[in-house]
């Protein structure tokens, strides 16, 4: 059962109202981690701005971005994150069967060479908190410095989101199957 919901909009502080308006302007509604975050406007504002950049302003191609997000979400077993991003990964061109294999903890295939490397990098980051020299060099060779920094940022940001979703048990919409059972 969900532990923390968004504050009552009729009782928003000025900061909460401003942040909620910014979130709904880019995302359409307050859902996922944004409801709990609104209880802490000092966190919610910079976090949602970072997320907005990573989702809408990053130069990382959409298929690589969404695959990295799904890799992080699968590792942390974050139901809402998976619910929100698995369809986006497919829309961005990641093979649907690869996404389903990833959901079940299996090696996702088929993936392009770029997708495979991004998946391996994201997986190594969440499992170890760092990258080996070989993985780092492969990532920089593929992406360059700027996109490598953005990829690492995506992995860290969506880990924060996974923690928020899991700790506050943010529910997926009623009637939708839970991607992960814990």
C-alpha positions in Angstrom: 0.0 0.0 0.0 1.3 3.4 -0.9 2.9 5.2 2.0 3.0 8.8 0.9 0.8 10.6 -1.6 1.1 14.1 -3.1 0.0 16.8 -0.8 -3.6 18.1 -1.2 -3.4 20.8 -4.0 -5.8 23.0 -2.0 -3.2 23.1 0.7 -0.1 23.7 -1.4 2.4 26.2 -0.2 3.5 28.8 -2.8 6.7 26.8 -3.4 4.7 23.6 -3.8 2.2 25.3 -6.2 5.1 26.7 -8.4 6.9 23.3 -8.5 3.6 21.4 -9.2 2.9 23.8 -12.0 6.3 23.3 -13.5 6.0 19.5 -13.3 2.5 19.4 -14.9 3.7 21.8 -17.6 6.3 19.3 -18.9 4.9 16.0 -17.7 1.1 16.5 -17.7 0.4 15.4 -14.1 1.8 14.8 -10.7 2.6 11.1 -10.5 5.4 8.7 -9.8 8.1 10.3 -7.5 6.8 13.8 -7.8 3.9 13.3 -5.3 6.2 12.4 -2.5 8.8 14.9 -3.5 6.3 17.8 -3.2 6.4 17.3 0.5 10.0 18.5 0.4 10.0 21.5 -2.1 13.7 22.0 -1.6 14.3 18.6 -3.1 11.5 18.5 -5.5 12.4 21.6 -7.5 16.1 20.8 -8.4 15.3 17.1 -8.8 12.4 17.7 -11.2 14.6 20.2 -13.2 17.4 17.7 -13.5 14.9 15.0 -14.6 13.4 17.4 -17.1 16.9 17.9 -18.6 17.8 14.2 -18.6 14.5 13.3 -20.3 13.9 16.2 -22.7 17.2 18.0 -23.0 19.9 15.3 -23.1 21.8 14.6 -26.3 21.8 10.9 -25.5 19.7 9.1 -28.1 16.2 8.2 -26.8 16.7 4.4 -27.2 19.9 4.5 -25.1 18.4 6.8 -22.5 15.3 4.7 -22.1 17.2 1.4 -22.0 19.5 2.8 -19.3 16.4 3.9 -17.3 14.9 0.5 -17.7 18.1 -1.2 -16.7 18.2 0.9 -13.5 14.5 0.3 -12.8 14.8 -3.4 -13.3 17.8 -3.6 -11.0 15.9 -1.8 -8.2 12.7 -3.6 -9.0 10.9 -0.2 -9.2 7.4 -1.0 -10.5 6.3 2.5 -11.4 9.6 3.3 -13.1 9.2 0.2 -15.3 5.5 1.0 -15.9 6.4 4.5 -17.1 9.5 3.8 -19.1 9.3 0.3 -20.7 6.8 1.5 -23.2 8.9 4.6 -23.9 12.0 2.3 -24.6 10.0 0.4 -27.2 8.7 3.7 -28.7 12.3 4.9 -28.9 13.3 1.8 -30.9 14.5 -0.8 -28.3 13.2 -4.2 -29.3 10.1 -5.2 -27.2 11.4 -8.7 -26.6 14.6 -7.3 -25.3 12.7 -5.2 -22.8 10.6 -8.2 -21.7 13.8 -10.2 -21.2 15.3 -7.4 -19.2 12.2 -7.2 -17.0 12.6 -10.9 -16.1 16.3 -10.4 -15.2 17.6 -12.2 -18.3 20.1 -10.8 -20.8 18.1 -8.5 -23.1 18.3 -9.4 -26.7 18.3 -8.4 -29.5 20.1 -5.2 -28.8 22.2 -3.1 -31.1 25.9 -2.9 -30.2 25.4 0.6 -28.8 22.4 -0.5 -26.7 24.2 -3.6 -25.4 27.1 -1.4 -24.2 24.8 1.1 -22.6 22.9 -1.7 -20.8 26.2 -3.2 -19.6 27.4 0.2 -18.3 24.2 1.0 -16.6 24.1 -2.5 -15.0 27.7 -2.2 -13.8 27.1 1.2 -12.3 24.1 0.1 -10.3 25.7 -3.1 -9.2 29.1 -1.7 -8.2 28.7 2.0 -7.9 31.6 2.5 -10.4 32.9 1.5 -13.8 36.0 -0.6 -14.6 38.6 1.0 -16.8 37.6 -1.2 -19.7 33.9 -0.3 -19.4 34.7 3.4 -19.0 37.0 3.4 -22.1 34.3 1.6 -24.1 31.7 4.1 -23.0 33.8 7.1 -23.8 34.8 5.6 -27.2 31.2 5.1 -28.0 29.6 8.2 -26.6 32.3 10.8 -26.0 32.7 12.7 -22.7 29.5 14.7 -22.8 27.1 11.8 -23.4 29.1 9.6 -21.0 28.5 12.2 -18.3 24.8 12.3 -19.2 24.5 8.5 -19.1 26.0 8.4 -15.6 23.6 11.2 -14.6 20.7 9.2 -15.9 21.8 6.2 -13.9 22.1 8.2 -10.7 18.9 10.2 -11.1 16.8 7.1 -11.9 18.3 5.4 -8.8 17.0 8.3 -6.8 13.7 7.8 -8.4 13.7 4.1 -7.8 14.5 4.7 -4.1 11.6 7.2 -3.9 9.2 4.9 -5.6 10.1 1.8 -3.6 10.4 3.4 -0.1 7.1 5.3 -0.5 5.6 2.3 -2.4 4.3 4.5 -5.2 1.5 2.5 -6.9 1.1 2.0 -10.6 -2.4 2.8 -11.9 -5.1 0.4 -10.8 -5.7 -2.5 -13.2 -2.1 -2.4 -14.6 0.0 -5.6 -13.9 2.9 -5.1 -11.5 6.1 -5.7 -13.5 8.0 -7.0 -10.5 6.9 -9.0 -7.5 8.8 -8.6 -4.3 
